Amino acid sequence: MSILEDVLAHVDANIEQSLDRMATLVRFQSISTDPAYKDECRKAADYLSDELNSIGITTTVRDTTGHPMVVGHDSDEAAKPGPHVLFYGHYDVQPVDPIDLWDADPFDPKIEERNGTKVMVGRGTSDDKGQLLTFVEACRAYKAVAGSLPIAVSILFEGEEESGSPSLLPFLNENKDELSKDLALVCDTGMFNADTPAITTMLRGLLGEEIVITAANRDLHSGMYGGPAANPIKILSKILADLHDETGRVTIPGFYDGVEELSPAIKAQWDALPFDAEGFLGDIGLSVPAGEDGYSTYEMINARPTCEFNGITGGYSGDGFKTVIASKASAKLSCRLVGGQDPHALRKALRAFVRERVPADCQVDFIEHGAAPAHSLSPDFPPLQKGTQALKEEWNKDAILMGMGGSIPIVGEFKDILGMDSMLIGFALDDDNIHSPNEKYNITSYHKGIRSWVRVLSALAES
Amino acid sequence: MSILEDVLAHVDANIEQSLDRMATLVRFQSISTDPAYKDECRKAADYLSDELNSIGITTTVRDTTGHPMVVGHDSDEAAKPGPHVLFYGHYDVQPVDPIDLWDADPFDPKIEERNGTKVMVGRGTSDDKGQLLTFVEACRAYKAVAGSLPIAVSILFEGEEESGSPSLLPFLNENKDELSKDLALVCDTGMFNADTPAITTMLRGLLGEEIVITAANRDLHSGMYGGPAANPIKILSKILADLHDETGRVTIPGFYDGVEELSPAIKAQWDALPFDAEGFLGDIGLSVPAGEDGYSTYEMINARPTCEFNGITGGYSGDGFKTVIASKASAKLSCRLVGGQDPHALRKALRAFVRERVPADCQVDFIEHGAAPAHSLSPDFPPLQKGTQALKEEWNKDAILMGMGGSIPIVGEFKDILGMDSMLIGFALDDDNIHSPNEKYNITSYHKGIRSWVRVLSALAES
């Protein structure tokens, strides 16, 4: 047998102990957003540090102004082939409310069968304790069988991912030299479905903006002033309506600069996916895809930019009626960005677009709400090709190169501060109930997840 | 001297006593909206009833579920020429908050000089106690000099005008026979300016409607669903934007049915008015007339229909930002109506207009918020011609036939329930601070107001 096969066999032979360690980690009530669980967060960090040290990854628990970071470096000093990777995960979890919707204690994990599938139920099993352990357990098996890891490995676990990561940015900046490696590996995403592995290679960026229109210097009586007095709700509605044309495209000049169509290979892969667009919309009570004409629902969510209105307010919105012409009206909007769209250029373009549509005697103010470019890995990126191949060998299916509608801020921060790309490989499933009662992680996700990382580590070592 | 001249001389000779009676009425703290002042409302009603009885108008105070009505009929049984008129006013007043902005006790009226003009300051001096007394004092003078009024007169004073007149409609219905006369005279409006009398002959009607758009069955994450999921704020903005074309005209099919251009005579009168459109907008911090192209600001407010948005709400509008796609968004809108616009037909047309623009998988609900047609008196209406002439004789200036942007519900109710037109003659001025601190009524408004009613009563008696 090759070393790889030996390591995989070791994983299989020791899966019960791996599951025990997962249960141990889940038992820490490491709810980061609630100060009552501060000690539990610290204990989870200590536990992880001890475990990493026990397998020869020299690890310390590092204080921050919030919950601590766990930072480890493989103590094996030998020069290694392939990239030096920094593996990222988070040991904190979401709160458990509403607790009465849980079938059992969220912090007393049990393995049970659900719809014919073996799962471990408990808060954090999927997000992100089970997932981060897939990597740790892969390293443990490698070390046990081969004596050392095939590539250089460093580790970063944070404890504030579920509460906005306030300490992460300063920590990355303060420890730039220590943490800047060749490639980040992140295990906090999902598979395409229970049989089909995936690497998330496209994350949409985000541009958030608030528009405040002021017309008259006070609220007016619509009988006394209705007609000649500018109405800010009318001005705002017109601006918002103008932001899309009748085909659903955004009309801000330059909006699509940097947006690329899918490569034929990815398009073919996505077109072949058993994605149930009807069910996706049906679940939320809709049936007609909105958005840009000519793009599939799956493509719209994962690879197309949007301009969505997240909130609007102006005038009287209580019960009954008030014949008022408001002084102010405002809207919050956010653009999801893809490809090379530049959020800062787009903010400027959006503001110019709005200003052009505000009457000379009215005022517009803007409030900035964040800007992050999209993240994408080229299909030609060598680690991605190796990762894809490794996953295919484990799952006997092509790994899907997925997009993700939302943002994962860490990916942008690793790129901006540490100069690293991130490869996002995860084994979560849509029905894992993350952030909800009865969160679970499939035993198959965990077991084959560990095996997948063994194969990825091995593949990355190949030249 | 003619009788008319004798009556006018009597008014002049007794103006001090008339002012004393005005001060007495103002002293009652008849704030109708605040239950703490219930007894004060009753006392004001009793006082008026006593005063009317003392001049031979047989009057009773009639209970309602709210504040009482004062109803009087001239006891002079002789057959009279001209129309039998019902004079309407209200003895209740607005609250006085913020009390610290008053220079003196609002219910201890004083005569003082303001900007070189003698005024009485106090809550209700202008709205509507001083105004309604102009008519009572005119009757008093006529009775004192001539022994009887020249035409048949009935009186209706209500005590709930400032709190929505909840008892008025049932009272009119229950006393239809008693109150249905030939013509209503209403003294609750203003002059064009301090020198120029006016009769308000056009009141805009009102159609109130709330539109509620529901898209998905719950609020969505804009990253996960942005693009293919319908966004109700987007749908609503588009509908609102569609409601006006680029010339400011309302685009609802049939909206302008029944809207007539001004008669050349009124247009000429209005064009000649010293109305300061720039100052009107400047006061509220604006300078560019919005609304329909091709109409003056004055005409837009007084004689053109509008469709104004009074409130809008949807999604997240708190501090900061939330990347949500709301399930619901709603807007309140109101159309001011003129001429023969039919509010019920327009509501139907508006709803059809909206429904056409709601995607098949989204829902729209409507909430009705009132419907009242516009009111207008034809310039050929004989009492109007007589009233105009009487005012010209008193003020030595043509009375302006004014429009009024707001609604006076009583006018529609008199028409619908009692079958009477209303002639609105009043002597209030824009700077009277009605509903505000330091409300006042010019002594000239009061004195020449009384004289004006003497002349109107006399003119209406002429064949």
Interface residues (C-beta under 8 A of the other chain):
Chain A: R204 L206 G208 E210 A215 A216 N217 R218 L220 H221 S222 G223 M224 Y225 G226 G227 P228 A229 A230 N231 I233 K234 L236 S237 K238 L240 A241 D242 H244 A277 F280 L281 I284 G285 L286 S287 V288 P289 A290 G291 E292 Y295 T297 M300 I301 R304 T306 E308 F309 N310 G311 I312 T313 G314 G315 Y316 S317 G320 F321 K322 T323 V324 I325 A326 A329 S330 A331 K332 S334 R336 P359 A360 D361 C362 H369 G370 M404 G405 G406 S407
Chain B: R204 L206 G208 E210 A215 A216 N217 R218 L220 H221 S222 G223 M224 Y225 G226 G227 P228 A229 A230 N231 I233 K234 L236 S237 K238 L240 A241 D242 H244 A277 F280 L281 I284 G285 L286 S287 V288 P289 A290 G291 E292 Y295 T297 M300 I301 R304 T306 E308 F309 N310 G311 I312 T313 G314 G315 Y316 S317 G320 F321 K322 T323 V324 I325 A326 A329 S330 A331 K332 S334 R336 P359 A360 D361 C362 H369 G370 M404 G405 G406 S407
